[in-house]
Amino acid sequence: MTVDSPHIAFLGIGLMGAPMTRNLLDAGFSMTLWNRTASKCDPFKGEATIADSPAQAVSDADVVITMLENSDVVDSVMVEQGAIGALKPGALVIDMSSVQPSVARRHAGLAAERGAGYVDAPVSGGTVGAAEARLSIMAGGSEQDVDRARPVFEVLGKCTRIGPVGSGQLAKLANQAIVGITIGAVSEALLLAAKGGADPAAVREALMGGFAGSRILELHGQRMIDRDFAPGAPARIQLKDLRMILDEARAENLTLPLAQQVHNEYQSLVANGHSDVDHSGLLLELEHLNGALMGSLGKPEK
């Protein structure tokens, strides 16, 4: 791997992977792409090599980036479909998916057997952050491997090394706990205000300047007011992350009542047919529970 211009294999050209690939290509990296649905690679055909399999994609790569939906998919691509087995010695695997910390540690061990490095580097920032290269990247791995990854990370956002392999995933779980719980809090607060006759748009604006101000209130509060639930981060992914949070908590003999409650609400949201709405669409489940709509465009319904 050369520090200046490593060849990158990118596995997973979806909602997050496509804009990340765009930024890496614009930064001058040579790339090989693979996606289960091959047509998602089509926009990049003139600028990157399109591989037929994960193993083919990684065979000549200095850096392998995965951005896949969950632990099972990552394990399928990296182990069952042979990507780790096809790594060349000295390669660096950067898993930017959200997976269980135990999966990250196991894959790091398998990569090490091939003479390859490994960094788990989940991200926060959603599709907007991916498009604008403002992702918050939480990296777990040796200082040496994280340093090797920095030229790539600098194109995608801001990286913080959290600790050894698996630590990045723990930080992402912490992030998703705060995100999910805060979405629930914002949903309840705006519905409460609107149901009492207040304009939720004015309530959001007032709260933004105080102690309750947050990125969730700013962006997702506006989504709730506009009833714009086109997915940036689908509710089914938030539910998956909350399941991982609770699994990790059980493994550490912890009880997390707020995470459990929000998990149950997202579970109901998905069960009621809203798996692909944005995670800010948790408001829909709260409205269903109460038999009341907040209203749209800042005008609560009577």
Secondary structure by P-SEA (a helix, b strand, c coil): ccccccbbbbccccccaaaaaaaaaaacccbbbbbccccccccccccbbbbcccccccccccbbbbbcccaaaaaaaaccccccccccccbbbbccccccaaaaaaaaaaaaaacbbbbbccccccaaaaaacccbbbbbccaaaaaaaaaaaaaccccccccccaaaaaaaaaaaaaaaaaaaaaaaaaaaaaaacccaaaaaaaaccccccccccaaaaaaaaaccccccccaaaaaaaaaaaaaaaaaaccccaaaaaaaaaaaaaaaacccccccccaaaaaaaaacccccccccccc
